[in-house]
Amino acid sequence: MPSLIDEPQHFIMEQDDRKTNKNIGKNFMCRLQCMFSHSSSSESRLSLEDTQQWSQSLERLLDSKYGLATFRNFLKSEYSDENIEFWLTCEDYTKIKSSFRMSSRAKKIYEQFIKAESPKEINIDYHTREQIKRNVKTPTMHCFDDAQKIVYGLMERDSYPRFLRSDIYRTLLENLSADATKG
């Protein structure tokens, strides 16, 4: 049991932790804004309103360039970014028009994310994995759809709620809120 002598030290450590989190949040905000500072769109600055909307749905989070970057950063910090990387890769894959390029890209996606023991293997069931294995032989723009839906569901049920409770997200909200009240 800590003595009364230990109490001030514990209090100081808590204050230091809060300052550290605040600095981490501010540093992350600066990095995010620098990443997109070249943008001339109306969403060129990170706003409190946008950041608050991320908590409404995973879709809202992923639709925001800052939200996507923050979520990816969070997943990387947890060493679990293979799902978002796969989902984004699939989004890009569906935009391919050339059948040669589609075939080449499908094989790469299979090797990187689908094949058992692949470098960024995603968590999908055996049946889906085998179906994709067959689809990749004659790929279409929809050959990864089932796996992409599964991965989106996993992120929505698991990673996304953790993200909303994370220090990264909470500190970002606190810093934006503090900035907004300063005017």
Backbone as CSV, one residue per row, in Angstrom:
resi,resn,N_x,N_y,N_z,CA_x,CA_y,CA_z,C_x,C_y,C_z
1,MET,0.845,-1.182,0.000,0.000,0.000,0.000,0.887,1.240,0.000
2,PRO,0.633,2.174,-0.921,1.472,3.367,-0.991,1.274,4.257,0.228
3,SER,2.368,4.834,0.684,2.281,5.761,1.809,1.881,7.126,1.294
4,LEU,1.591,8.040,2.225,1.232,9.397,1.845,2.393,10.098,1.151
5,ILE,3.589,9.687,1.448,4.774,10.262,0.819,4.782,9.949,-0.678
6,ASP,4.263,8.759,-1.050,4.234,8.353,-2.450,3.148,9.070,-3.259
7,GLU,2.113,9.578,-2.601,0.985,10.189,-3.293,1.379,11.337,-4.220
8,PRO,2.160,12.318,-3.767,2.500,13.414,-4.685,3.219,12.914,-5.934
9,GLN,4.093,11.933,-5.793,4.813,11.393,-6.951,3.829,10.775,-7.938
10,HIS,2.838,10.031,-7.429,1.826,9.407,-8.265,1.025,10.485,-8.998
11,PHE,0.669,11.551,-8.312,-0.084,12.649,-8.889,0.724,13.334,-9.992
12,ILE,1.995,13.542,-9.748,2.880,14.167,-10.737,2.987,13.284,-11.978
13,MET,3.081,11.973,-11.777,3.175,11.058,-12.911,1.896,11.128,-13.748
14,GLU,0.717,11.203,-13.093,-0.534,11.306,-13.826,-0.582,12.594,-14.637
15,GLN,-0.121,13.709,-14.036,-0.085,14.976,-14.753,0.852,14.880,-15.958
16,ASP,2.011,14.254,-15.751,2.963,14.080,-16.852,2.363,13.243,-17.969
17,ASP,1.626,12.184,-17.591,0.976,11.333,-18.592,-0.033,12.135,-19.408
18,ARG,-0.819,12.990,-18.738,-1.798,13.816,-19.449,-1.105,14.787,-20.397
19,LYS,-0.017,15.387,-19.937,0.741,16.314,-20.794,1.312,15.571,-21.995
20,THR,1.831,14.371,-21.755,2.395,13.565,-22.837,1.314,13.234,-23.859
21,ASN,0.129,12.783,-23.381,-0.973,12.471,-24.291,-1.401,13.692,-25.079
22,LYS,-1.465,14.847,-24.415,-1.855,16.077,-25.086,-0.844,16.419,-26.177
23,ASN,0.458,16.273,-25.850,1.499,16.544,-26.841,1.442,15.553,-27.995
24,ILE,1.193,14.292,-27.684,1.072,13.269,-28.731,-0.077,13.644,-29.655
25,GLY,-1.205,14.037,-29.071,-2.368,14.438,-29.869,-2.060,15.630,-30.746
26,LYS,-1.407,16.643,-30.185,-1.053,17.845,-30.966,-0.060,17.488,-32.075
27,ASN,0.935,16.673,-31.749,1.912,16.256,-32.761,1.231,15.485,-33.887
28,PHE,0.305,14.609,-33.524,-0.398,13.819,-34.528,-1.269,14.725,-35.392
29,MET,-1.938,15.709,-34.762,-2.743,16.667,-35.515,-1.878,17.401,-36.532
30,CYS,-0.713,17.858,-36.102,0.208,18.575,-36.999,0.639,17.681,-38.152
31,ARG,0.963,16.421,-37.840,1.391,15.492,-38.895,0.267,15.267,-39.905
32,LEU,-0.960,15.105,-39.401,-2.100,14.900,-40.289,-2.298,16.103,-41.203
33,GLN,-2.262,17.289,-40.615,-2.491,18.482,-41.412,-1.365,18.694,-42.419
34,CYS,-0.136,18.378,-42.037,0.990,18.493,-42.970,0.847,17.513,-44.126
35,MET,0.347,16.301,-43.844,0.170,15.287,-44.880,-0.744,15.795,-45.996
36,PHE,-1.743,16.583,-45.610,-2.751,17.006,-46.571,-2.725,18.503,-46.837
37,SER,-1.665,19.187,-46.441,-1.616,20.644,-46.588,-1.615,21.090,-48.047
38,HIS,-1.172,20.220,-48.948,-1.146,20.577,-50.369,-2.535,20.563,-50.993
39,SER,-3.499,20.010,-50.277,-4.857,19.885,-50.803,-5.555,21.237,-50.838
40,SER,-6.349,21.473,-51.875,-7.071,22.735,-51.970,-8.571,22.521,-51.767
41,SER,-8.968,21.335,-51.374,-10.389,21.047,-51.192,-10.921,21.717,-49.933
42,SER,-12.248,21.686,-49.786,-12.863,22.303,-48.615,-12.509,21.540,-47.340
43,GLU,-12.042,20.316,-47.490,-11.682,19.510,-46.318,-10.172,19.607,-46.074
44,SER,-9.573,20.763,-46.388,-8.120,20.857,-46.283,-7.643,21.019,-44.844
45,ARG,-8.541,21.353,-43.932,-8.146,21.442,-42.527,-8.929,20.427,-41.704
46,LEU,-8.258,19.871,-40.733,-8.897,18.927,-39.821,-9.819,19.721,-38.912
47,SER,-11.085,19.326,-38.850,-12.039,20.063,-38.023,-12.616,19.175,-36.927
48,LEU,-13.073,19.822,-35.880,-13.712,19.110,-34.770,-14.966,18.401,-35.265
49,GLU,-15.755,19.087,-36.081,-17.008,18.511,-36.584,-16.747,17.230,-37.385
50,ASP,-15.772,17.279,-38.289,-15.418,16.110,-39.090,-14.963,14.965,-38.180
51,THR,-14.105,15.311,-37.238,-13.555,14.301,-36.332,-14.642,13.673,-35.475
52,GLN,-15.607,14.469,-35.036,-16.724,13.928,-34.250,-17.578,12.989,-35.094
53,GLN,-17.709,13.289,-36.383,-18.537,12.456,-37.260,-17.936,11.068,-37.488
54,TRP,-16.636,10.926,-37.265,-16.017,9.608,-37.420,-16.676,8.583,-36.507
55,SER,-17.222,9.034,-35.390,-17.812,8.092,-34.434,-19.204,7.629,-34.856
56,GLN,-19.759,8.199,-35.927,-21.097,7.811,-36.372,-21.102,6.479,-37.108
57,SER,-20.044,6.204,-37.861,-19.959,4.915,-38.565,-18.559,4.730,-39.128
58,LEU,-18.210,3.486,-39.361,-16.926,3.175,-39.987,-16.881,3.783,-41.385
59,GLU,-18.000,3.766,-42.078,-18.058,4.348,-43.418,-17.704,5.833,-43.389
60,ARG,-18.240,6.573,-42.422,-17.914,8.002,-42.284,-16.424,8.192,-42.016
61,LEU,-15.874,7.336,-41.171,-14.450,7.411,-40.845,-13.604,7.210,-42.102
62,LEU,-13.930,6.175,-42.875,-13.144,5.843,-44.056,-13.351,6.837,-45.202
63,ASP,-14.484,7.541,-45.201,-14.749,8.547,-46.231,-13.962,9.834,-46.013
64,SER,-13.459,10.016,-44.801,-12.672,11.209,-44.481,-11.195,10.900,-44.690
65,LYS,-10.501,11.769,-45.443,-9.074,11.512,-45.669,-8.312,11.530,-44.347
66,TYR,-8.678,12.438,-43.430,-8.025,12.483,-42.129,-8.432,11.270,-41.284
67,GLY,-9.694,10.890,-41.385,-10.178,9.732,-40.635,-9.472,8.459,-41.059
68,LEU,-9.364,8.270,-42.363,-8.680,7.092,-42.896,-7.221,7.066,-42.442
69,ALA,-6.548,8.207,-42.542,-5.135,8.277,-42.136,-4.984,7.996,-40.641
70,THR,-5.892,8.517,-39.838,-5.837,8.309,-38.383,-6.112,6.849,-38.039
71,PHE,-7.120,6.269,-38.683,-7.475,4.868,-38.445,-6.318,3.947,-38.849
72,ARG,-5.702,4.220,-39.992,-4.554,3.411,-40.437,-3.411,3.509,-39.436
73,ASN,-3.160,4.716,-38.955,-2.104,4.923,-37.969,-2.400,4.129,-36.691
74,PHE,-3.651,4.173,-36.260,-4.069,3.413,-35.078,-3.845,1.917,-35.299
75,LEU,-4.278,1.389,-36.437,-4.129,-0.043,-36.722,-2.662,-0.444,-36.799
76,LYS,-1.828,0.417,-37.387,-0.393,0.132,-37.436,0.182,0.079,-36.032
77,SER,-0.287,0.951,-35.155,0.216,0.965,-33.774,-0.160,-0.320,-33.041
78,GLU,-1.212,-0.983,-33.492,-1.658,-2.251,-32.906,-1.145,-3.462,-33.688
79,TYR,-0.347,-3.216,-34.707,0.155,-4.284,-35.587,-0.992,-5.092,-36.190
80,SER,-2.054,-4.389,-36.582,-3.203,-5.076,-37.181,-3.747,-4.301,-38.375
81,ASP,-2.844,-3.845,-39.230,-3.273,-3.023,-40.354,-3.555,-3.818,-41.633
82,GLU,-3.448,-5.139,-41.574,-3.666,-5.928,-42.791,-5.104,-5.810,-43.301
83,ASN,-6.083,-5.671,-42.408,-7.478,-5.569,-42.854,-7.734,-4.287,-43.647
84,ILE,-7.289,-3.156,-43.132,-7.520,-1.898,-43.847,-6.706,-1.875,-45.143
85,GLU,-5.513,-2.443,-45.115,-4.701,-2.489,-46.335,-5.383,-3.346,-47.401
86,PHE,-5.938,-4.473,-46.988,-6.662,-5.332,-47.930,-7.894,-4.611,-48.468
87,TRP,-8.663,-3.992,-47.583,-9.885,-3.303,-47.991,-9.566,-2.203,-49.008
88,LEU,-8.530,-1.412,-48.729,-8.141,-0.335,-49.643,-7.622,-0.885,-50.974
89,THR,-6.873,-1.969,-50.901,-6.362,-2.613,-52.113,-7.527,-3.093,-52.983
90,CYS,-8.547,-3.653,-52.349,-9.741,-4.098,-53.084,-10.479,-2.916,-53.712
91,GLU,-10.560,-1.807,-52.982,-11.200,-0.609,-53.531,-10.473,-0.170,-54.805
92,ASP,-9.155,-0.178,-54.776,-8.366,0.182,-55.964,-8.534,-0.850,-57.071
93,TYR,-8.566,-2.113,-56.683,-8.673,-3.210,-57.652,-9.944,-3.085,-58.499
94,THR,-11.052,-2.704,-57.873,-12.324,-2.625,-58.610,-12.322,-1.516,-59.667
95,LYS,-11.351,-0.637,-59.617,-11.264,0.465,-60.594,-10.421,0.098,-61.821
96,ILE,-9.804,-1.082,-61.798,-8.946,-1.509,-62.912,-9.813,-1.863,-64.121
97,LYS,-9.408,-1.366,-65.268,-10.162,-1.620,-66.513,-9.495,-2.695,-67.376
98,SER,-8.185,-2.718,-67.410,-7.439,-3.647,-68.258,-7.492,-5.072,-67.694
99,SER,-7.878,-6.032,-68.533,-7.967,-7.419,-68.064,-6.587,-7.980,-67.723
100,PHE,-5.554,-7.579,-68.479,-4.195,-8.031,-68.175,-3.769,-7.514,-66.794
101,ARG,-3.984,-6.220,-66.567,-3.615,-5.616,-65.283,-4.434,-6.222,-64.140
102,MET,-5.712,-6.493,-64.398,-6.582,-7.094,-63.387,-6.065,-8.480,-63.004
103,SER,-5.683,-9.259,-63.988,-5.167,-10.600,-63.735,-3.881,-10.540,-62.904
104,SER,-2.987,-9.661,-63.292,-1.719,-9.501,-62.579,-1.958,-9.036,-61.136
105,ARG,-2.830,-8.056,-60.981,-3.111,-7.500,-59.645,-3.840,-8.522,-58.770
106,ALA,-4.739,-9.288,-59.334,-5.477,-10.316,-58.576,-4.516,-11.340,-57.988
107,LYS,-3.541,-11.745,-58.794,-2.550,-12.707,-58.304,-1.729,-12.121,-57.155
108,LYS,-1.349,-10.838,-57.291,-0.584,-10.184,-56.221,-1.403,-10.087,-54.933
109,ILE,-2.675,-9.731,-55.066,-3.553,-9.622,-53.887,-3.685,-10.988,-53.224
110,TYR,-3.870,-12.013,-54.050,-3.985,-13.370,-53.512,-2.724,-13.748,-52.736
111,GLU,-1.560,-13.500,-53.343,-0.283,-13.853,-52.706,-0.031,-13.056,-51.422
112,GLN,-0.449,-11.817,-51.419,-0.160,-10.945,-50.282,-1.148,-11.102,-49.129
113,PHE,-2.447,-11.317,-49.430,-3.471,-11.269,-48.378,-4.280,-12.551,-48.183
114,ILE,-4.458,-13.345,-49.216,-5.413,-14.465,-49.172,-4.744,-15.806,-48.888
115,LYS,-3.693,-16.087,-49.606,-3.001,-17.369,-49.492,-2.625,-17.646,-48.033
116,ALA,-2.822,-18.888,-47.608,-2.471,-19.267,-46.232,-1.000,-18.948,-45.970
117,GLU,-0.745,-18.348,-44.844,0.602,-17.968,-44.409,1.223,-16.863,-45.272
118,SER,0.377,-16.100,-45.950,0.887,-14.970,-46.738,1.332,-13.846,-45.794
119,PRO,2.139,-12.905,-46.292,2.710,-11.869,-45.418,1.671,-11.059,-44.625
120,LYS,0.539,-10.752,-45.260,-0.502,-9.964,-44.586,-1.822,-10.722,-44.597
121,GLU,-1.759,-11.989,-44.262,-2.932,-12.855,-44.341,-4.101,-12.279,-43.550
122,ILE,-5.246,-12.186,-44.211,-6.456,-11.704,-43.547,-7.220,-12.892,-42.968
123,ASN,-8.087,-12.605,-42.036,-8.839,-13.636,-41.338,-10.170,-13.893,-42.048
124,ILE,-10.153,-14.868,-42.962,-11.381,-15.261,-43.655,-11.532,-16.772,-43.554
125,ASP,-12.747,-17.243,-43.782,-13.015,-18.673,-43.668,-12.445,-19.446,-44.869
126,TYR,-12.318,-20.741,-44.674,-11.733,-21.636,-45.675,-12.506,-21.580,-46.997
127,HIS,-13.831,-21.608,-46.916,-14.665,-21.607,-48.117,-14.405,-20.352,-48.967
128,THR,-14.352,-19.185,-48.328,-14.103,-17.925,-49.042,-12.708,-17.935,-49.652
129,ARG,-11.736,-18.423,-48.890,-10.353,-18.490,-49.372,-10.268,-19.376,-50.629
130,GLU,-10.927,-20.519,-50.598,-10.908,-21.441,-51.739,-11.647,-20.859,-52.949
131,GLN,-12.738,-20.160,-52.693,-13.495,-19.520,-53.778,-12.624,-18.467,-54.483
132,ILE,-11.893,-17.694,-53.698,-11.008,-16.678,-54.279,-9.880,-17.342,-55.069
133,LYS,-9.373,-18.427,-54.528,-8.305,-19.162,-55.220,-8.768,-19.562,-56.626
134,ARG,-10.019,-19.996,-56.739,-10.587,-20.362,-58.048,-10.829,-19.104,-58.901
135,ASN,-11.358,-18.047,-58.277,-11.670,-16.806,-58.999,-10.445,-16.143,-59.609
136,VAL,-9.315,-16.247,-58.923,-8.088,-15.574,-59.378,-7.597,-16.159,-60.704
137,LYS,-7.984,-17.390,-60.997,-7.568,-18.015,-62.272,-8.171,-17.281,-63.472
138,THR,-9.398,-16.805,-63.316,-10.046,-15.958,-64.335,-10.721,-14.801,-63.594
139,PRO,-9.929,-13.815,-63.196,-10.441,-12.765,-62.308,-11.434,-11.801,-62.967
140,THR,-12.367,-11.360,-62.138,-13.289,-10.288,-62.506,-13.117,-9.198,-61.454
141,MET,-13.779,-8.078,-61.659,-13.651,-7.005,-60.677,-14.330,-7.358,-59.349
142,HIS,-15.093,-8.447,-59.315,-15.814,-8.835,-58.101,-15.204,-10.039,-57.382
143,CYS,-14.042,-10.511,-57.807,-13.517,-11.766,-57.246,-13.121,-11.656,-55.766
144,PHE,-12.953,-10.453,-55.232,-12.591,-10.300,-53.819,-13.740,-9.747,-52.973
145,ASP,-14.912,-9.575,-53.579,-16.040,-8.937,-52.885,-16.409,-9.609,-51.561
146,ASP,-16.518,-10.939,-51.568,-16.915,-11.634,-50.335,-15.892,-11.426,-49.220
147,ALA,-14.629,-11.545,-49.570,-13.578,-11.346,-48.568,-13.564,-9.897,-48.084
148,GLN,-13.792,-8.966,-48.992,-13.802,-7.557,-48.608,-14.957,-7.273,-47.636
149,LYS,-16.111,-7.884,-47.869,-17.256,-7.715,-46.951,-16.943,-8.302,-45.578
150,ILE,-16.300,-9.462,-45.562,-15.927,-10.097,-44.289,-14.967,-9.199,-43.518
151,VAL,-13.960,-8.686,-44.207,-12.950,-7.839,-43.573,-13.569,-6.538,-43.069
152,TYR,-14.461,-5.960,-43.849,-15.141,-4.736,-43.418,-15.933,-5.013,-42.137
153,GLY,-16.627,-6.142,-42.118,-17.390,-6.535,-40.927,-16.494,-6.711,-39.709
154,LEU,-15.332,-7.335,-39.906,-14.380,-7.511,-38.796,-13.906,-6.155,-38.267
155,MET,-13.586,-5.250,-39.182,-13.135,-3.921,-38.747,-14.259,-3.189,-38.020
156,GLU,-15.465,-3.297,-38.552,-16.614,-2.600,-37.960,-16.917,-3.097,-36.548
157,ARG,-16.804,-4.407,-36.345,-17.131,-4.997,-35.037,-15.972,-4.974,-34.043
158,ASP,-14.730,-4.945,-34.537,-13.580,-5.109,-33.652,-12.677,-3.871,-33.609
159,SER,-12.028,-3.564,-34.705,-11.039,-2.479,-34.738,-11.666,-1.105,-34.535
160,TYR,-12.779,-0.853,-35.198,-13.420,0.456,-35.140,-13.843,0.841,-33.714
161,PRO,-14.531,-0.033,-32.970,-14.867,0.337,-31.579,-13.623,0.587,-30.718
162,ARG,-12.561,-0.193,-30.941,-11.310,0.046,-30.201,-10.715,1.396,-30.571
163,PHE,-10.791,1.735,-31.848,-10.294,3.028,-32.310,-11.034,4.167,-31.602
164,LEU,-12.353,4.053,-31.505,-13.143,5.116,-30.871,-12.796,5.282,-29.394
165,ARG,-12.315,4.223,-28.761,-11.910,4.293,-27.338,-10.421,4.613,-27.185
166,SER,-9.696,4.688,-28.287,-8.242,4.826,-28.235,-7.801,6.210,-27.779
167,ASP,-6.574,6.272,-27.253,-5.965,7.550,-26.873,-5.791,8.449,-28.090
168,ILE,-5.433,7.867,-29.228,-5.234,8.662,-30.445,-6.500,9.461,-30.760
169,TYR,-7.633,8.783,-30.815,-8.888,9.444,-31.179,-9.348,10.407,-30.077
170,ARG,-9.352,9.950,-28.851,-9.827,10.807,-27.752,-8.969,12.059,-27.609
171,THR,-7.656,11.913,-27.716,-6.753,13.059,-27.582,-6.934,14.026,-28.747
172,LEU,-7.129,13.485,-29.931,-7.374,14.325,-31.095,-8.648,15.158,-30.885
173,LEU,-9.713,14.512,-30.418,-10.959,15.228,-30.130,-10.757,16.314,-29.072
174,GLU,-10.051,15.958,-27.998,-9.811,16.922,-26.921,-9.032,18.130,-27.434
175,ASN,-8.000,17.896,-28.218,-7.187,18.992,-28.744,-7.978,19.878,-29.705
176,LEU,-8.765,19.261,-30.574,-9.586,20.048,-31.510,-10.647,20.833,-30.762
177,SER,-11.208,20.216,-29.726,-12.220,20.893,-28.913,-11.609,22.085,-28.188
178,ALA,-10.423,21.893,-27.621,-9.719,22.982,-26.918,-9.388,24.107,-27.899
179,ASP,-8.944,23.759,-29.105,-8.627,24.765,-30.120,-9.880,25.541,-30.524
180,ALA,-11.017,24.815,-30.639,-12.260,25.457,-31.031,-12.770,26.452,-29.981
181,THR,-12.567,26.126,-28.705,-13.013,27.039,-27.645,-12.103,28.250,-27.523
182,LYS,-10.844,28.101,-27.942,-9.919,29.248,-27.935,-10.311,30.241,-29.031
183,GLY,-10.932,29.697,-30.089,-11.438,30.541,-31.165,-10.440,30.809,-32.180
